[in-house]
Amino acid sequence: MATVINNAMLDAILAEIRPLIGRGKVADYIPALASVSGNKLGIAICTVDGQHYFAGDAHERFSIQSISKVLSLVVAMNHYQEEEIWQRVGKIPPASRLTRSCSWKIEQGKPRNPFINAGALVVCDMLQSRLSAPAPADAGNCPTPERRGGYRLRPAGGALRV
């Protein structure tokens, strides 16, 4: 049986998570985040059939920073066989925080994983090699920003500007 998504469900999830706000810290050493409130919380879902659901601060614009590493890996997985990706970048969890000096460490001739900066650069290099002249995808039922020149990120249901 499929789970039915609706805005009330998302509101309930936010209500459950909201008490955790304040337990983390905004990365204020990053200029784009230095003035961002740590109290923002939102959920947005776009289903494959074009339905949109929102809760909380979902309509607030924000700097995605390292979330782009996940999106880049998803795009790479759509253009490469998994073995090709893992030949160039590892799947080893980081030994410490991303900001520590050893986050660049190379294991067996390749970066530890695609989510540290060195690994993300490898993924970007792979994408540049494969997509040196990307064509805009069919935006179909996608929101307006995607119609204005975005590239379809099918697994995430969103747009990625290249």
Residue pairs with C-beta under 8 A, 6 or more apart in sequence:
5 45
5 47
5 51
5 53
6 53
7 53
7 54
7 55
10 43
10 45
10 53
10 54
10 55
10 56
11 55
11 56
13 43
13 55
14 41
14 42
14 43
14 55
14 56
17 41
18 41
21 38
21 39
21 41
22 38
22 39
24 38
25 38
26 33
26 34
26 36
26 37
26 38
27 33
27 65
28 34
29 99
30 63
30 65
32 63
32 65
33 63
33 65
36 62
36 63
40 56
40 57
40 60
40 62
41 56
41 57
42 54
42 55
42 56
42 57
42 58
42 59
42 60
43 53
43 54
43 55
43 56
43 58
44 52
44 53
44 54
44 55
44 58
44 59
45 52
45 53
45 54
45 157
46 52
46 142
46 143
46 157
46 158
47 53
47 157
48 157
50 140
50 141
50 142
52 143
64 71
66 98
66 115
66 120
68 120
69 114
69 115
69 119
69 120
69 123
70 115
71 153
71 156
71 158
71 160
72 114
72 120
72 123
72 124
72 127
73 85
73 114
73 115
73 123
74 153
74 155
74 156
75 127
75 153
75 160
76 85
76 114
76 123
76 126
76 127
77 85
77 155
78 154
78 155
79 126
79 127
79 130
79 131
80 126
80 130
84 126
85 114
85 123
85 126
87 110
88 110
88 122
88 126
89 110
89 111
89 113
89 114
89 119
89 122
89 123
90 107
90 108
90 110
90 111
90 112
90 113
90 119
91 113
92 107
92 112
92 113
93 112
93 113
94 103
94 112
94 113
94 115
94 116
95 102
95 105
95 112
96 102
96 103
97 103
98 115
98 116
98 117
103 112
103 116
103 117
103 118
104 111
104 116
104 117
104 118
105 111
105 112
106 112
106 118
110 119
110 122
111 118
111 119
111 121
111 122
112 118
112 119
113 119
114 120
114 122
114 123
131 162
134 151
134 162
136 149
136 150
136 151
137 151
137 152
138 152
139 146
139 147
139 150
139 152
139 159
140 152
142 150
142 152
142 159
145 159
146 152
146 158
146 159
149 161
150 159
150 160
150 161
151 159
151 160
151 161
151 162
152 159
152 160
153 159
153 160
